[in-house]
Amino acid sequence: MNRRWSVLGVGLFAMIAGCAYQYGLPYLIPALRADAGLSLDRAAMLISCPVAGLLVSLALWGVAADRWGERIILAMGLAVAGAALLAAAAMRDLVALGACFFVAGAGGASIHAASGRLILGWFAAHERGLAMGVRQTGQPLGVGLAALVLPPLAAGAGLAGGLVFLACCCLAAALLVALLVRDPARTEADEPHGGRSPYRTPVLWRIHAASALLVVPQFAVSAFALVYLVDAQGWNAGTAGRLLAAAQIGGAAARLAVGHWSDRAGSRLRPMRILAMGIGVVMLSLTFGALAGWGATPVVLVVAAVITVTTNGLAFTAVAEYAGRAWAGRALGIQNTGQNLLAAATPPVLGLLVTGSDFGTAFAVAVAFPVVAGLLLPIRAEQPSTRSAAPAEARARR
């Protein structure tokens, strides 16, 4: 029991460290605009470089994790990310800075493939939704950490100060992984498809597609929440950052609740469909609020920041369980590739819309995506795995 939860704790910290820079760089947009004189659309393109790095390496990290295990892959990837961020802190050329961000994203991609496999191997099916929810809180907590720390740190120490902080988080996580994480034993349950590819049917492809579509409203909110509050609502960056940090904590708590809900319901995809439809309603409300200039729009923005992050853990758990541990690294790599492809495209595309019109127009684009995602989910094909008995390795370690 202690080993399982210590592995989960280290995996959570690794997720926080990785997501703080992969998805938290929007909180350095004011520093990029002030230090480098960048327009909003150019700054948005620069902060998408880590996600672009993820895209070219996720599948490779997944294959490596399936072959060599989780511990070495996690430690290596986080170390590469930390070193690249330290190099970025010393860069003045924008092309070199973007290259460092790209390499950092490529290194940190390891956390998305390997840490998910750890959950699948160490936890039984009836507790896996909650455990994956704990692991997935790393994304909102990482973004919340960035929202809380980066704006005031960049205001005092400039862009380099924020990047050094992010680098230290990654290097500390790499050290903890090397010292404390152990790979779970492999069993026959690792191959629920008898060694054959789980992609012989469209089930995984439909989950991948739905998950990718759900990224659009999430990044529409996370990429532009701070700049919306500052530019459209007249808030100062520090106050806006604290509000959004609180929203990310709320998102983390919501992921735990949703994971527990899926364990109790014996389903990952049915709760995911309900949440997808709810996201569509919230994004529609945010659109109207931003277009009409409602004073209560920041409240809707907080709700959107919370609900848009709730589906990730369910999707990851569903993919890992259907693929089995022998294929989980590759399946999670493909899952993340699709998600991050749209994540990389969302800030620059919506940045062009914001520059040319209003924030409400950009938010409006994101309304349809979660609705289509909910309809795509293969509810009837879902395996009722959460009712099954604990795997042998999980029972042995209790």
Secondary structure, DSSP 4 states (H G I P E B T S, - for coil): -HHHHHHHHHHHHHHHHHHHHHTTGGGGHHHHHHHH---HHHHHHHHTHHHHHHHHHHHHHHHHHHHH-HHHHHHHHHHHHHHHHHHHHT--SHHHHHHHHHHHHHHHTHHHHHHHHHHHHHS-HHHHHHHHHHHHTHHHHHHHHHHHHHHHHHHHHHHHHHHHHHHHHHHHHHHHHHHH--PPPP-GGG-TTTTS-GGGSSHHHHHHHHHHHHHHHHHHHHHHHHHHHHHTT---HHHHHHHHHHHHHHHHHHHHHHHHHHHHHT-SHHHHHHHHHHHHHHHHHHHHHHHHT-TTHHHHHHHHHHHTTTTHHHHHHHHHHHH-HHHHHHHHHHHHHHHHHHHHHHHHHHHHHHHHS-HHHHHHHTSHHHHHHHHHS-GGG---GGGSPPPHHHHHT-
